[in-house]
Every structure is written in C-alpha cells, then in structure tokens.
Amino acid sequence: MANKKIIQETFPILGMSCASCAARVDKTLNHQPGVSKATVNYASGIATVEYAPSQCSPEALQQAVQAAGYDLLIQPDKKTLEEAEQVHEQKYRALKFRTTLAIILSIPIVIIGMFFMNMPYANLIMWVLSTPIIFWLGRSFFVSAWKQLKHGSANMDTLVANSTGIAYLFSLFNLFFPEFWLSRGIHPHVYFEAASVIIAFILLGRLLEEKAKGNTSSALKKLMGLQPKNVTVIPISGNPKEVPIEQIHPGDIILVKPGERIAVDGIVTEGDSYVDESTLSGEPIAVSKQKDAKVFAGTINQKGSFRFRAEKIGTDTLLAKIIHMVQDAQGSKAPVQQLVDKIASIFVPVIITIAVLSFLTWILLDGENGFTHGLLALVTVLIIACPCALGLATPTAIMVGIGKGAEKGILIKDAESLEMAKKIDTVVLDKTGTVTEGKPVVSGLLWNERTEQAESIFYSLEKLSEHPLAEAIVNYLKDSRFTEIEHFDSLTGRGVKGQAEGKTYYVGNRELLEENQIAISSFLADEATRLTAEAQTVIWFADEINALAIAAITDQIKTSSIQAVAELRTSGIEVYMLTGDNEMTGQAIARQAGILHYKTGVLPQDKAAFVSQLQKEGKKVAMVGDGINDSAALAQSDLSIAMGNGSDIAMDVAKMTLISSDLTKIPEALKLSKLTVRTIRQNLFWAFIYNLIGIPIAAGLLYPINGFLLNPMIAGAAMAFSSVSVVSNSLRLKRKKM
C-alpha cells in the first residue's frame, strides 16, 4: 500500500459571523475526501487543514466551503494574507458605519417607546425609523439565516433573524390591525424599539468582537511587518542596486546599512556591526556580528555596515518559520475548545425548541395574555441564548496567550501544548547547549611566570592547531601578537609542538609533558588537580624544561540556568539533567546549576527511555533540548521545548521553542499556560452561567413568582455585552505580568 503524503496548510476563511459558522466550516472541511484533520478558529478566521494532495486540493476545499455559504482563500502567501486583512478592514469599516447609524436611529425609537408612547403617530414614527434598522443595517442576519436554512442548519444569526423578524412583524400587525387585540381585551403593544435596539446592540457586540480579533492577532501582524520590502543587492558587477525582496535568491550578496532591517537569513561576508535581535529573542542587548556570523530576517542593524550572503529566503527564514508557527498555534484548538464547538453545533436547534415550547406553554397556561406573553418569551429566549460568548471563550484566550508568548520569545506551536504546560510537574534538561552554553571557553589561565613572549608563543601554537579546544585559547589570547613557529607538528591524542626562537614548546595534555620529562611545579600540579575535580579540561603549555602554564577550559553554565532551576524547584517542579558526559563532569555541572537529579553517560535512545520511565511513574514531563540527539526524547515527552539556537529537527519536533535559549523562559511559559487556562475557565464559566440563568428567566420562569418578565431589549443588550465581557477578559492576559 502506497504511503500517503500528508501536508498541512492554513487558509483564511471569509463570511463567518459566529462560532456556529466556524463549526459548520469545520464540519464541511473534515468531510472532504483526503482531509485527515481540519480545525477552524472563529477568532482568527483561519482554517488549518491536514490533507493528502493526491486526493484533495485547495481548490476542492474552496469549492466545498463556498457551497456551504462561506469562502476560503487559497494560496495563502503574503499577498493573500494582505487580501484577507483588507477584507477584514473593509468589514470592520462597514460594520462601524452600520452600528453607528443603527444606534443613532434607535435612540429616538427608545425615547418615544419609553416616554412618549401617547404622542400622535408614535407607533408610525417608530415603524418608519425601525424598518431601515431591521432590513438594511441588520440585513446580514437575515441573509446568513437564509443561507443556513438552505443547508439545513442554524446558527446565531438564525436566532437574531427569528427574534427580531417575529418582533417586527408582530408589531406591524398590532400597528395596522389593533382591533384584533382590542376586541379580545388586550392592549396591542408594539416592539419596534426592542427589535431595533437588539439589532443595534448585536451590531455593537460584533463591532467590538471584530476589534478584539484584530487586537489578539497584533503580535502576528507585528511579526509580518518585520521584513523590509526592498533590499540593496551587490551584483557581480559590484554596483549596488535596490531590488524587491521577492527577487532575492540564495547566494546573493546583500548590503545592510546602519539602521536598516535585515531582509533574509544569511552569513556575514564582510564588515562588522551590532544587530538588535530583540524582535526574535526578546533580549535587549545588541549582538556583535563579524565575518561568518549568522544574521536573521526582521532584526535591525545598528551603527555599522556589512555585507552578508543570503542563505534562507521566503518561507525558509527563521522569521517566516516563527510567523508560520504563531499562525498554526493561533489557528489550533485546545481540547476544551473542541468540546465547546460540539456544544455550539447543537446549541441553536435546542434553543429554538426551548423558545417554541415557551411560546406554547404560555398559550396553554395563561389564557388571556398567553399569546402575547408567549410571543415575548419566544423572542427573548431566541435573543438571550446567543452562543457567541461561548464560541469566543477559548480562541480569544488562546490567541492572546500565544501572542504574549511570541512577544516574550516563547513560540508555542499549538493550543494543546499551551494547555498541557499547566500540568507539568517534571522538567528534564539536556546538558550541552541547554544548561550550558554548548561551546568551550577558557575559564582561567594560570602561569608559573607570565611573559609577553611566552603568551605570544602559546597563542601562535594554538593558532596553528586544528584541535576543537584550541579555538577557545585563541579567542582568550586574541590580543597577543603572532610569533613565527618552525617545525610545527601535531601529535595525535596528546597535543602539538613547535620551535620558536631556537627552543621547542609543547601544548597538550599531561601525558605529553611526562613523555618528554618536563618538570611540573607543585603549584600547577595542585591547580590542575582542583580544576579536573571541577570537571574542567586542563591544557598544559611548556618549554623543553618546565611547565609554564595551564589553561582551564569548560562548557560554561548559562547564568540563566541557575535562576531557572531555582524558580522551577520553588514552584514544586522536579528538575532532572541528562548528559553523555562522565560522572565527574555531570555531577559538577548539576551541583553548580542546583539540580538534584542527574544521569550521566546517556545515549540518545536512553533519553527517550528515561522520559518514558518518568511518565510510567505518573509524572507529566517537559523535555528541554537543542540537538538532533534530543529529538526522540522531545517527541516522547508530554511537553517538548527546544532551544532557539539548536537544530531545525529539534525545533520541528518541539511544541515550544525558546528563541533566546534562556531557560528562565520555561517558568514563564508554565506561568503563561496557567494564566491562559484560568482565563479560558473564567470565560466558559461566565458564558455557561449566563445562558443557564438567562434562558429560564427569558422563558418566564420568574413570572409566577414575582410577575417579572424579561424585556427583549434588555436581553439583547445583555447578550451583546456577554460576548464583549469574554473578549475583554481574554485581553486582560496582555496586561498580566509574567
């Protein structure tokens, strides 16, 4: 059987007006041949679809969504995303106009309806003013309801169209045929003000929702705006020319002037400068860039000027990957949201049933005023039961949470991992590149007797050496002058030797010195023993007679690691460290970092097995790593976290990425998860409690007790502001301190 290739793409969805619309599009996409999984996020207006290209295509998905009464934008490149943004902006402007006019027209209707009911032609004036509100400014509700009806479904617009339409027609009948009611001893009330104000309030709620949806995705828009539109390329002819960013190819040499944004990822070929990488890493200190240094799209060059060779362009740049990750995450659904979507899909039919039953119950139990009260109950139930607050509860909180994470340099791949982070009780750290810097540096240089000449010879010998640790010493002694070395020789497994100014000098391990009967002072011998016990590598430097100096080389612990471990332990989380190093090195690093549990001599497959063992003990495990050798353990863990300076494979596997590779971001991510999940629960509580209390009252439950009947106008206002309260509560996350 042939292996089906599955690809994942995100598509902007147009025409959705509520959570039920999102549920319908979601259902439509999931029923298409070749689609393995599709999720639609109402708050972001984005569909994330996993499908087999051999069985399905974006065009087929578009046709299916259009047949369901909505639209799907294919080829979601920068131009299409801009198109979706323009559609959103046009929708917002049109909605703002309709809302403003609806409110202006509703004010005199409310004033007449409440205070001047007995003035001449009062009902007629209210009818004239309410008609454009219902059928012009509020026409979108009726259009959407009709589309839903044609497809055999119902959504929130169905509720609004039913309630306002019934209230309007009922009032129109009472206006022109009052005798029908008067002959039965009932005063013929009109509800033009209720229908008008409901439309105005719901439009206001929609307007605030649209604004909120724009706010929640502001982090994504900021990221998208980081790439310059034009860049200066240096062609073979040598004359710089400005070209659009789309015309850049890998290998092109690009000139970056002071203050300019870097357009694509690349490697510096000439010049040096400092680059502000805070947009990607969250670190405020500019990073020095010299020949062979990596530079990234979206970062800002400071005072210097340099040239770099384009390596990754378009969707391959780190910035593009970040944008894609944020997009995917904001379009994904938390497990709790999947439950909400199921509720939304059955909510509307249930509410219509309750409304009809309320109407019939009133007619049966309240003979004289049963029809009037029943009609009001029907209208009020249909209005107050709007599922918008329910539909927005989770996605708005998720979007704000993921956006806040992106601003802090914490990239969250999906909503599920954001929810899972709250449950983590164990963190497993890889040592090299995670707890430590991942590159050897000289931590100290001890001399028997230091001279400028000896230091120069030490530097020159290591400059000629190809040993990985030699670079650390060269960097440490970079201000020394170079001395000509004769008869240079590399001694495999021991070090190097060479002649300078008629004498032979050695750089290497202790065995090299002992082989050549070189004297070692007690001071250097004692210091070497101490440094070795601290898991530092000792490099010896000697002439033909005496040992002259020792260099201590270590993979330094990141300063942030000690703080991060302390924060995690304070919050009750167990911390483990895994390393392939020997017991002495592992113990020393763990002790310095404040880690109580560590395991040494660990192979890549052992890491995954260790994570699995912790999970069998009932622990919720977060694995933090940076290398390809960590990928199996990352995939095994409940929450996988990659270092931003690590391998692409680790970043692809991981559910979260720490751009700055700062471990203090882990406690921040866990706190962000707790805040987001708490916000979701608050939102769901208010959305559910609102409906549980509101619907029985709207149906007239309190009337037999205290004679209270809920006015449809008040129900409309309460419903609109329930959605606004949910969105506002989500936006509070932005202001929370981490």
Secondary structure as GFF3:
##gff-version 3
##sequence-region A 1 738
A	DSSP	beta_strand	7	14	.	.	.	ID=ss1
A	DSSP	alpha_helix	19	30	.	.	.	ID=ss2
A	DSSP	beta_strand	35	41	.	.	.	ID=ss3
A	DSSP	beta_strand	46	51	.	.	.	ID=ss4
A	DSSP	alpha_helix	58	67	.	.	.	ID=ss5
A	DSSP	beta_strand	71	72	.	.	.	ID=ss6
A	DSSP	alpha_helix	78	115	.	.	.	ID=ss7
A	DSSP	alpha_helix	122	132	.	.	.	ID=ss8
A	DSSP	pi_helix	133	137	.	.	.	ID=ss9
A	DSSP	alpha_helix	139	150	.	.	.	ID=ss10
A	DSSP	alpha_helix	156	176	.	.	.	ID=ss11
A	DSSP	alpha_helix	179	182	.	.	.	ID=ss12
A	DSSP	alpha_helix	192	216	.	.	.	ID=ss13
A	DSSP	alpha_helix	218	224	.	.	.	ID=ss14
A	DSSP	beta_strand	230	234	.	.	.	ID=ss15
A	DSSP	beta_strand	241	244	.	.	.	ID=ss16
A	DSSP	three_ten_helix	245	247	.	.	.	ID=ss17
A	DSSP	beta_strand	253	256	.	.	.	ID=ss18
A	DSSP	beta_strand	265	271	.	.	.	ID=ss19
A	DSSP	beta_strand	273	276	.	.	.	ID=ss20
A	DSSP	alpha_helix	278	281	.	.	.	ID=ss21
A	DSSP	beta_strand	287	289	.	.	.	ID=ss22
A	DSSP	beta_strand	294	295	.	.	.	ID=ss23
A	DSSP	beta_strand	300	301	.	.	.	ID=ss24
A	DSSP	beta_strand	306	312	.	.	.	ID=ss25
A	DSSP	three_ten_helix	314	316	.	.	.	ID=ss26
A	DSSP	alpha_helix	318	331	.	.	.	ID=ss27
A	DSSP	alpha_helix	335	365	.	.	.	ID=ss28
A	DSSP	alpha_helix	370	384	.	.	.	ID=ss29
A	DSSP	alpha_helix	388	407	.	.	.	ID=ss30
A	DSSP	beta_strand	410	412	.	.	.	ID=ss31
A	DSSP	alpha_helix	415	420	.	.	.	ID=ss32
A	DSSP	three_ten_helix	421	423	.	.	.	ID=ss33
A	DSSP	beta_strand	426	430	.	.	.	ID=ss34
A	DSSP	pi_helix	431	435	.	.	.	ID=ss35
A	DSSP	beta_strand	436	447	.	.	.	ID=ss36
A	DSSP	alpha_helix	452	464	.	.	.	ID=ss37
A	DSSP	alpha_helix	470	476	.	.	.	ID=ss38
A	DSSP	beta_strand	486	491	.	.	.	ID=ss39
A	DSSP	beta_strand	495	500	.	.	.	ID=ss40
A	DSSP	beta_strand	503	508	.	.	.	ID=ss41
A	DSSP	alpha_helix	510	515	.	.	.	ID=ss42
A	DSSP	alpha_helix	522	533	.	.	.	ID=ss43
A	DSSP	beta_strand	537	542	.	.	.	ID=ss44
A	DSSP	beta_strand	547	557	.	.	.	ID=ss45
A	DSSP	alpha_helix	559	570	.	.	.	ID=ss46
A	DSSP	beta_strand	574	578	.	.	.	ID=ss47
A	DSSP	alpha_helix	583	593	.	.	.	ID=ss48
A	DSSP	beta_strand	597	599	.	.	.	ID=ss49
A	DSSP	alpha_helix	604	616	.	.	.	ID=ss50
A	DSSP	beta_strand	621	625	.	.	.	ID=ss51
A	DSSP	three_ten_helix	628	630	.	.	.	ID=ss52
A	DSSP	alpha_helix	631	636	.	.	.	ID=ss53
A	DSSP	beta_strand	639	643	.	.	.	ID=ss54
A	DSSP	alpha_helix	648	653	.	.	.	ID=ss55
A	DSSP	beta_strand	656	658	.	.	.	ID=ss56
A	DSSP	alpha_helix	665	699	.	.	.	ID=ss57
A	DSSP	alpha_helix	703	706	.	.	.	ID=ss58
A	DSSP	alpha_helix	712	735	.	.	.	ID=ss59
###
